[in-house]
Amino acid sequence: MREQKRCAQLHTSSETATTPVCGKRGGKHTMKLVGPSANPSLAFTNSLRGRDNGVPFSIQKEQVGELLVTSGSIIACDPYFLPLSRPKPYTTKIPPGRYPVFVSGIQSEGICGGRVAFAQVQLSKQEGVRWEMALRPGEDVSTLAPDHFFGYGVDSGTSCFLDQDVQAWLLEQFKARGYADWSPPQTQEEAEAWQKRWEAMTAFFYDQVGDPLLRILESSRLGAGSMTLKSPTGGNIVAFHSGYGDGSYPSYFLYTAEGSLSSLITDFGIFQDVEWDSPLS
């Protein structure tokens, strides 16, 4: 699996992809693009049962860490593409602090083992009653075609939340090792120098991030967990498996009835046509 993720580093990921609805069960893009594909309050209700396209399932809610927010800007991305994609944070600002991160996993007859359906940064204990698509600089929902969304690309089967300060620290470490951009070399001499920088950056990334994170995920029942980096802020990455694997996934900010932030949720498109066995009490 480690080598698979190393190879994934050599490919690019669409960080602003828009994807149409696909009705194929188990496909990469199965989310209903009219908001989160299930009621978030129900989707994070532990042990609740329901049916999706007639197939029984049960919810497994699990806290997988706390996200330290220092800059006020949250990034959602594939952690194994941080050296290449340099994803932008969401434009919605978050007050600095520590926020619990939950995943909503499902067990189903149609799924081998558990799958993470949603990941949530809980910004308030108040319930969210309305949602807005989480956007990054330059993204405008009015420009989207019907049934399209702005999402982040996943090519390693793994997603994460992190603060922008953590990304900035990682980029500083890459730059210190001579790796400042992804500009292709033009000569043999440049190619040799680039290869040395690439190897130094890759060795650092897997020593500090890639390999430790993989060990955390492999030791978790749902493939999720938190890892603190050696950055000045003590920031961390909270990572989790992404639904059925690779694809492009949207996130949403949920707001309370009073208009304050309730949570940030990434929808991994597991649910398609949900019927719950019982309502919230």
C-alpha positions in Angstrom: 0.0 0.0 0.0 2.9 2.3 0.8 4.3 1.9 -2.7 0.9 2.5 -4.2 0.8 5.9 -2.4 4.3 6.7 -3.5 3.3 6.1 -7.1 0.2 8.2 -6.7 2.5 11.1 -5.9 3.7 11.2 -9.5 0.2 11.9 -10.8 -1.7 15.1 -10.6 -5.1 15.5 -8.9 -7.9 17.8 -9.9 -8.3 20.2 -7.0 -11.3 22.1 -8.5 -13.0 19.3 -10.3 -16.7 19.4 -11.0 -18.4 16.1 -11.5 -21.9 15.3 -12.8 -24.3 13.0 -10.9 -23.7 9.3 -11.6 -26.3 6.8 -10.6 -24.0 3.8 -10.7 -23.9 2.0 -7.4 -20.4 2.0 -6.0 -19.1 4.4 -8.6 -16.8 7.3 -7.7 -19.5 10.0 -8.0 -22.7 8.9 -6.4 -23.6 11.9 -4.2 -26.8 13.8 -4.5 -25.7 17.3 -5.4 -28.5 19.2 -3.8 -26.6 19.3 -0.5 -25.3 16.6 1.7 -26.6 13.3 0.5 -28.3 12.5 3.8 -29.6 14.4 6.7 -26.3 15.1 8.6 -28.0 14.9 12.0 -29.2 11.4 11.2 -26.0 10.4 9.4 -24.0 11.1 12.6 -26.5 9.3 14.9 -24.6 6.3 16.2 -26.3 2.8 15.7 -29.2 4.3 13.7 -30.3 2.0 11.0 -31.7 2.6 7.5 -31.9 1.4 3.9 -30.1 2.8 0.9 -31.6 1.7 -2.4 -33.3 -1.0 -0.3 -30.0 -2.3 1.3 -30.0 -2.3 5.1 -27.2 -0.4 6.8 -26.3 0.9 10.3 -24.4 4.1 11.3 -21.1 4.0 13.2 -20.2 7.4 14.5 -16.6 7.7 15.8 -14.5 10.6 17.0 -11.1 10.3 15.3 -9.3 13.3 16.7 -9.4 17.1 17.3 -8.4 19.5 14.6 -6.2 22.4 15.9 -7.1 25.6 14.0 -4.6 28.4 14.4 -4.9 30.4 11.1 -8.7 30.3 10.9 -8.5 28.6 7.5 -9.3 24.9 7.0 -8.1 22.8 4.1 -9.7 19.6 3.0 -7.6 17.5 0.6 -5.8 14.2 -0.2 -2.9 14.3 2.3 -0.7 12.3 0.0 -0.8 15.1 -2.6 0.2 17.9 -0.4 3.6 18.2 -2.0 2.1 18.6 -5.5 -1.4 20.0 -5.3 -0.9 22.8 -2.7 -4.7 23.0 -2.1 -6.3 26.3 -1.1 -8.2 26.7 2.1 -12.0 27.3 2.2 -12.9 31.0 2.2 -15.2 30.6 5.3 -13.1 31.6 8.4 -13.2 29.5 11.6 -12.3 30.9 15.0 -9.0 29.5 16.3 -9.4 26.6 18.6 -9.6 22.8 18.9 -12.6 21.1 17.2 -13.6 17.5 17.4 -13.6 15.5 14.2 -16.0 12.7 13.6 -16.5 10.2 10.8 -19.8 8.5 10.0 -19.1 5.0 8.9 -21.6 2.5 7.7 -21.9 -1.3 7.8 -24.0 -2.8 5.1 -24.8 -6.0 3.3 -23.7 -4.4 0.1 -20.4 -3.2 1.4 -17.4 -5.4 2.5 -16.3 -3.9 5.8 -17.1 -0.4 7.0 -17.0 2.7 4.8 -16.6 6.3 5.8 -19.7 8.1 4.4 -19.1 11.5 5.9 -16.3 13.4 7.8 -17.2 16.2 10.1 -15.4 19.0 11.9 -17.8 19.9 14.7 -17.7 23.7 15.1 -20.6 23.9 17.5 -22.8 21.5 19.5 -25.8 23.2 18.0 -27.5 21.4 15.2 -27.2 22.6 11.6 -30.4 23.4 9.8 -29.1 24.7 6.5 -26.0 24.2 4.4 -23.8 26.0 1.9 -21.2 24.5 -0.4 -17.7 25.0 1.0 -15.8 27.1 -1.5 -12.2 28.1 -2.2 -10.9 31.3 -3.7 -12.1 31.7 -7.3 -15.0 29.3 -6.9 -18.6 30.6 -7.5 -21.6 28.3 -7.2 -23.5 30.5 -9.7 -21.1 29.3 -12.4 -21.8 25.6 -11.9 -23.9 23.7 -14.4 -26.9 21.8 -12.9 -25.9 18.8 -10.8 -22.3 19.9 -10.6 -20.2 20.8 -7.6 -16.8 22.1 -6.5 -14.8 19.3 -4.9 -11.3 18.2 -4.1 -9.6 15.4 -5.8 -8.6 12.1 -4.1 -6.2 9.7 -5.7 -4.9 7.7 -2.7 -8.2 6.8 -1.2 -7.5 9.1 1.7 -8.8 12.5 2.7 -8.0 14.9 5.5 -8.6 18.2 7.3 -5.7 20.4 8.3 -5.1 24.1 9.2 -3.5 26.3 6.6 -0.5 26.9 9.0 0.3 23.2 8.8 0.4 23.4 5.0 2.6 26.5 5.1 5.1 24.8 7.4 5.2 21.8 5.1 5.8 24.0 2.1 8.6 25.8 4.0 10.2 22.4 4.6 10.0 21.4 1.0 11.5 24.8 -0.1 14.4 24.3 2.4 15.2 21.0 0.6 15.4 22.8 -2.7 11.9 21.7 -3.9 10.0 24.9 -4.6 7.8 24.0 -7.6 6.8 21.3 -10.1 8.4 23.0 -13.1 9.7 20.3 -15.4 13.5 20.3 -16.1 14.7 21.5 -19.5 18.2 19.9 -19.6 19.9 16.8 -18.4 21.7 18.8 -15.8 18.5 20.3 -14.6 16.9 16.9 -14.6 19.6 15.5 -12.3 19.4 18.4 -9.9 15.6 18.2 -9.9 15.8 14.4 -9.1 18.0 15.1 -6.1 15.6 17.7 -4.8 12.6 15.5 -5.5 14.2 12.6 -3.5 15.0 14.9 -0.6 11.5 16.3 -0.5 9.9 12.8 -0.9 12.1 11.3 1.9 11.1 14.2 4.2 7.4 13.9 3.4 7.2 10.2 4.0 9.3 10.4 7.1 7.3 13.2 8.6 3.8 12.6 7.1 3.2 9.7 4.7 4.5 6.7 6.6 3.4 7.7 10.1 0.0 8.6 8.8 -0.3 5.3 7.0 0.5 3.4 10.2 -2.2 5.3 12.0 -4.9 4.6 9.4 -4.0 0.9 9.1 -4.3 0.5 12.9 -7.8 2.1 12.9 -11.0 0.1 12.5 -12.5 2.7 10.2 -9.2 3.8 8.7 -9.1 7.2 10.4 -7.0 9.1 12.9 -5.0 12.2 13.8 -1.3 12.9 13.5 0.5 15.9 15.1 3.4 17.3 13.1 6.6 19.0 14.3 5.4 22.4 13.2 5.8 25.5 15.4 2.0 25.6 16.0 1.8 21.9 17.0 -0.7 21.5 14.2 -2.1 18.2 13.1 -3.7 16.3 10.2 -6.9 14.4 10.8 -7.2 11.8 8.0 -9.7 9.2 7.0 -10.5 6.8 4.1 -12.7 8.4 1.5 -15.9 6.5 0.8 -15.4 4.0 -2.0 -11.9 5.4 -2.7 -10.7 7.9 -5.3 -12.9 10.6 -6.8 -13.9 14.2 -6.3 -15.8 15.1 -3.2 -17.7 18.2 -2.1 -17.7 19.8 1.4 -20.5 21.8 3.0 -20.7 24.3 5.9 -23.8 23.8 8.0 -25.3 26.7 9.9 -27.6 26.8 12.9 -31.0 28.5 13.0 -29.3 31.6 14.4 -26.9 31.7 11.5 -23.7 30.6 13.3 -21.5 27.8 12.1 -22.4 24.3 13.1 -20.0 22.1 11.2 -17.9 21.4 8.1 -18.8 18.1 6.4 -17.3 16.3 3.5 -19.7 14.0 1.7 -18.1 10.9 0.2 -21.1 9.9 -1.8 -22.0 6.6 -0.1 -25.7 7.3 0.2 -28.0 7.5 -2.8 -31.6 7.0 -1.8 -31.9 6.8 2.0 -34.8 5.7 4.1 -34.2 5.8 7.9 -35.8 3.2 10.1 -36.5 5.7 12.9 -36.4 9.5 13.3 -34.3 11.4 15.7 -35.7 11.3 19.2 
